[in-house]
Amino acid sequence: GSQGFLISRHHGRRGHGRICPLSSQRMGFTFFIGDLRVFFPYDSIYPEQYRYMCELKRALDAKGNSVLEMPTGTGKTVTLFSLITSYQWAHPEVGRLVYCTRTVPEMSKALEELRKVIDFRVEVLAKEISGSGDEASPAGLAAGHILAVGLSARRNMCVHPEVSKEGDRERVDEMCRQLTAPWAREKGKTSGCAHFEKYEAALNHQSQLLETGIYTIEDLRAKGLEEGFGWCPYYAARRLIHAASVVVLNYQYVLDPKVSMAS
């Protein structure tokens, strides 16, 4: 049976695809499931992870639905990200991945795991291009990068000096709307929010807000306070999800119609 074996960059198992080992200094390896090259950022893969990937690929190929379960601690997150981002790379038409979590720390952890996957892919592709003798090195999406963002409630993303001090979610939402509502801004009934104004100005200049990269809630908040950016992280994230390949957010944004509509 297949229980107990590992697929690694040092050895493979017959019938489980082609293994592409890398240099001994680099962690990670690539392998094929059918005609799909998978970029995996660790040196070994558990049998549960491989079977999970195979079932994911089967569902994607069939354009169907899938309900999968893996034991705790067997690396579900990196397995899913490795397979689906590899599938997106091979089939750009499949669209974005929406990954749901329960808490903000879980969101940040997921995005950091995604960063490992994409950093590994970019490194592998860069070395292959360098080894081919091609002088023109691609950048951005062509180099294997993606745009991925996290989206949470205003309470978790706000950087306004006063509003961000509030701890109650509904109060933060109310104060934000009072500062950003069109009727209030047009009539001069509020001093406004400088971060929201910078966001609006960036859109008016057709700014993409951010280049490719993987941005956690903390990363977006830092951009909201950084000179040269300074826009509202919450509204920026809402904008960026339309261009992102991967979006990580609270499951309520998908399951709760009221929250989904509000976002």
ChimeraX attribute file (.defattr): number of C-alpha atoms within 10 A of each C-alpha:
attribute: neighborCount
match mode: 1-to-1
recipient: residues
	/A:1	4
	/A:2	8
	/A:3	8
	/A:4	8
	/A:5	13
	/A:6	18
	/A:7	20
	/A:8	21
	/A:9	22
	/A:10	13
	/A:11	12
	/A:12	17
	/A:13	13
	/A:14	7
	/A:15	7
	/A:16	15
	/A:17	16
	/A:18	16
	/A:19	20
	/A:20	17
	/A:21	17
	/A:22	15
	/A:23	9
	/A:24	10
	/A:25	6
	/A:26	14
	/A:27	14
	/A:28	23
	/A:29	25
	/A:30	22
	/A:31	21
	/A:32	14
	/A:33	17
	/A:34	11
	/A:35	10
	/A:36	16
	/A:37	19
	/A:38	24
	/A:39	26
	/A:40	26
	/A:41	24
	/A:42	17
	/A:43	18
	/A:44	16
	/A:45	20
	/A:46	17
	/A:47	16
	/A:48	21
	/A:49	22
	/A:50	17
	/A:51	14
	/A:52	19
	/A:53	21
	/A:54	16
	/A:55	15
	/A:56	22
	/A:57	18
	/A:58	14
	/A:59	14
	/A:60	15
	/A:61	11
	/A:62	9
	/A:63	10
	/A:64	9
	/A:65	10
	/A:66	11
	/A:67	7
	/A:68	9
	/A:69	9
	/A:70	12
	/A:71	9
	/A:72	7
	/A:73	7
	/A:74	14
	/A:75	14
	/A:76	18
	/A:77	16
	/A:78	21
	/A:79	25
	/A:80	17
	/A:81	25
	/A:82	23
	/A:83	25
	/A:84	23
	/A:85	24
	/A:86	21
	/A:87	21
	/A:88	17
	/A:89	19
	/A:90	14
	/A:91	12
	/A:92	12
	/A:93	9
	/A:94	15
	/A:95	12
	/A:96	18
	/A:97	16
	/A:98	16
	/A:99	19
	/A:100	19
	/A:101	16
	/A:102	11
	/A:103	12
	/A:104	20
	/A:105	12
	/A:106	15
	/A:107	24
	/A:108	21
	/A:109	14
	/A:110	20
	/A:111	25
	/A:112	15
	/A:113	17
	/A:114	22
	/A:115	22
	/A:116	17
	/A:117	23
	/A:118	23
	/A:119	16
	/A:120	22
	/A:121	25
	/A:122	20
	/A:123	14
	/A:124	20
	/A:125	15
	/A:126	17
	/A:127	11
	/A:128	12
	/A:129	16
	/A:130	13
	/A:131	9
	/A:132	9
	/A:133	8
	/A:134	10
	/A:135	8
	/A:136	8
	/A:137	10
	/A:138	13
	/A:139	12
	/A:140	13
	/A:141	14
	/A:142	12
	/A:143	16
	/A:144	21
	/A:145	20
	/A:146	24
	/A:147	19
	/A:148	25
	/A:149	27
	/A:150	30
	/A:151	27
	/A:152	23
	/A:153	18
	/A:154	20
	/A:155	20
	/A:156	18
	/A:157	21
	/A:158	25
	/A:159	24
	/A:160	16
	/A:161	9
	/A:162	10
	/A:163	19
	/A:164	17
	/A:165	12
	/A:166	15
	/A:167	11
	/A:168	10
	/A:169	12
	/A:170	13
	/A:171	13
	/A:172	21
	/A:173	16
	/A:174	11
	/A:175	14
	/A:176	20
	/A:177	13
	/A:178	18
	/A:179	19
	/A:180	19
	/A:181	12
	/A:182	11
	/A:183	12
	/A:184	15
	/A:185	16
	/A:186	10
	/A:187	8
	/A:188	10
	/A:189	11
	/A:190	14
	/A:191	11
	/A:192	17
	/A:193	20
	/A:194	15
	/A:195	22
	/A:196	22
	/A:197	16
	/A:198	17
	/A:199	23
	/A:200	17
	/A:201	13
	/A:202	16
	/A:203	14
	/A:204	9
	/A:205	8
	/A:206	9
	/A:207	12
	/A:208	13
	/A:209	15
	/A:210	14
	/A:211	12
	/A:212	17
	/A:213	17
	/A:214	22
	/A:215	23
	/A:216	25
	/A:217	24
	/A:218	15
	/A:219	14
	/A:220	26
	/A:221	20
	/A:222	16
	/A:223	21
	/A:224	25
	/A:225	16
	/A:226	11
	/A:227	9
	/A:228	9
	/A:229	17
	/A:230	20
	/A:231	27
	/A:232	26
	/A:233	29
	/A:234	27
	/A:235	18
	/A:236	23
	/A:237	24
	/A:238	14
	/A:239	15
	/A:240	20
	/A:241	19
	/A:242	11
	/A:243	16
	/A:244	21
	/A:245	21
	/A:246	25
	/A:247	24
	/A:248	25
	/A:249	24
	/A:250	19
	/A:251	16
	/A:252	15
	/A:253	18
	/A:254	16
	/A:255	11
	/A:256	11
	/A:257	11
	/A:258	11
	/A:259	13
	/A:260	12
	/A:261	9
	/A:262	8
	/A:263	15
